[in-house]
Amino acid sequence: MSIEQLAETAQAMVAPGKGIIAIDESNTTIGKRFAAVGIENSEEHRRAYRELLLTVPRLSEHVSGAILYDETLRQSTRAGVPFAKYLADHGIIPGIKVDKGTTALAGFPGELVTEGLDGLRGRLEEYYRLGARFAKWRAVITIGDDIPTGTCIEVNAHALARYAALCQEQGLVPMVEPEVLMDGSHDIETAYEVTEAVLRSLFGALYEQNVLLEGTILKSSMVVSGKDCEEQAGIQEVAESTLMCLKSTVPAILPGVVFLSGGQEDEDATAHLDAMNRLGPNPWALSFSYGRAMQQAALKLWAKDMAGNAKKARDAVYARARANGQAALGQWQGEY
């Protein structure tokens, strides 16, 4: 794929009023979500649930792409249409999670590094053949006593950049995700400082690895107070802090930033995105790449009656997609 095609795909991923639905949970993670609502974690249940999410009528009105898990990319609808083909035929770009998850960073207690670079070139080549046109790699940064360290930030940034370069070599748009976790009692000022350091390190590493920013998407956490912080920042403060942090670190040539919900309540994630877009115009498109914030309501409905509640569950997904699509334009009609 040429530079122009990578840039074209990246631009399509952040088209006005559209964002990404993330349904890339590992089998273990989806098993925990299923267990919470009383669903057996079988391959067929996982396939059926992913089909429910991906076949929402008119989903492409507000969703430009879908991040899939390896198992899902190889699966098909009940009618036998591969999910990647179904998505492409319905105007949604298929994507794939390619990292192998986090492991303890040796020598740095409490910190993590993401694995999956070994053999990645071959896997990316296969994923492209299977229909994926973008990929995602998630790094995890924890805020705590004397962490994150510079070493943790640097090794994760380096891995993200190596992954991104390999993606572009194979014709896939890399989505780079350095998630600064909400877990902890830190205030929003600390979250800002850490997020700024992480993004500076990331874009430095991307530059060093000759990654084409015009064919790259940033998936970022918002600058929010830690979940256990006594003083929670309001919607406007989160929006202003996140924008200030991005403007000080993210080059304008990047096509767009999609935010993860990171454990926020569904409507909080929507409200924060909407507030940021109302503060625009911004150098890059600001949109969403939500997982739980798009799925939670639908999963609860589906769990109660898989056949009988399928339409209600799809309607719930569409409603969340529509709200977030409006927020990506700064036109959400909700209250905050």
SULHU-V629167 format. One record per helix or strand of 3 or more residues. SS is the DSSP state (helix for helix, strand for strand). FROM is the first residue (numbers start at 1). LEN is the number of residues. Records with the same first field share a line. If there is no record, write none. Layout:
# SULHU-V629167
SS: FROM-LEN + FROM-LEN
This chain:
# SULHU-V629167
helix: 3-11 + 27-10 + 43-12 + 59-3 + 70-4 + 83-7 + 120-10 + 150-20 + 188-21 + 213-3 + 235-13 + 266-13 + 292-13 + 310-18
strand: 19-5 + 63-6 + 93-5 + 102-3 + 112-3 + 134-8 + 173-8 + 216-5 + 256-4 + 285-6
